[in-house]
Amino acid sequence: MQKATIQLETLTCPSCVQKIDSAVKSLKGVEKESVKVSFNSSKVKLDFDENQLTAEAVVKAITALGYDVKKTQVKPV
């Protein structure tokens, strides 16, 4: 398992949080209970199985929704 922290451009509305939350949770390999999207800090935190998913794939899912990713940090859990 790996833990990712993804810094986004500033989120402008609470519905953005819901969209990102749903998209990330729908990815195979994401530990659904670990997903936290913070409106105030514009960060997404999650745990994922690196054998099923890469951090880049998570970033791609977020950018596909139209949100810009500034920085991604990945650490082993």
C-alpha positions as CSV (number, residue, x, y, z in Angstrom):
1,M,0.0,0.0,0.0
2,Q,1.0,3.5,-0.7
3,K,-0.2,6.9,0.6
4,A,-0.7,9.7,-1.9
5,T,-1.1,13.4,-1.1
6,I,-2.2,15.4,-4.2
7,Q,-2.1,19.2,-4.1
8,L,-4.7,20.8,-6.5
9,E,-5.2,24.3,-7.7
10,T,-7.6,26.1,-5.4
11,L,-11.0,24.4,-5.3
12,T,-13.9,26.9,-5.9
13,C,-17.0,25.0,-4.9
14,P,-18.1,22.2,-2.6
15,S,-19.5,20.2,-5.5
16,C,-15.9,20.0,-6.9
17,V,-15.0,18.0,-3.8
18,Q,-17.9,15.6,-4.5
19,K,-16.8,15.1,-8.1
20,I,-13.2,14.4,-7.2
21,D,-14.2,12.2,-4.3
22,S,-16.4,10.0,-6.5
23,A,-13.9,9.8,-9.3
24,V,-11.0,8.8,-7.0
25,K,-13.1,6.2,-5.1
26,S,-14.2,4.6,-8.4
27,L,-10.6,3.7,-9.3
28,K,-9.6,0.1,-8.9
29,G,-7.0,-0.2,-6.2
30,V,-8.0,2.8,-4.1
31,E,-8.8,2.1,-0.4
32,K,-12.2,3.8,-0.5
33,E,-12.3,4.6,3.3
34,S,-9.0,6.4,3.0
35,V,-10.0,9.0,0.4
36,K,-10.2,12.5,1.9
37,V,-10.7,15.6,-0.3
38,S,-10.2,18.8,1.6
39,F,-11.9,21.9,0.2
40,N,-10.0,24.3,2.4
41,S,-6.5,23.0,1.6
42,S,-7.4,21.8,-1.9
43,K,-5.7,18.4,-1.2
44,V,-6.7,14.9,-2.0
45,K,-5.3,12.2,0.4
46,L,-5.7,8.5,-0.3
47,D,-4.2,5.0,0.2
48,F,-3.9,2.8,-2.8
49,D,-2.5,-0.6,-3.9
50,E,0.5,0.1,-6.1
51,N,0.1,-3.3,-7.7
52,Q,-3.3,-2.2,-9.2
53,L,-2.9,1.5,-9.6
54,T,-0.3,4.3,-10.0
55,A,-0.3,7.7,-8.5
56,E,-0.2,9.0,-12.1
57,A,-3.5,7.2,-12.9
58,V,-5.1,9.0,-9.9
59,V,-3.8,12.3,-11.1
60,K,-5.0,11.6,-14.7
61,A,-8.5,10.8,-13.3
62,I,-8.5,14.2,-11.5
63,T,-7.2,16.2,-14.4
64,A,-9.8,14.5,-16.7
65,L,-12.4,16.2,-14.6
66,G,-10.8,19.6,-15.4
67,Y,-8.8,20.2,-12.2
68,D,-5.2,21.1,-12.2
69,V,-2.8,19.1,-10.1
70,K,0.2,21.1,-8.7
71,K,2.1,18.4,-6.8
72,T,1.9,14.8,-5.9
73,Q,3.6,13.1,-3.0
74,V,3.7,9.3,-2.5
75,K,4.9,7.4,0.5
76,P,4.7,3.8,1.6
77,V,2.1,3.2,4.2
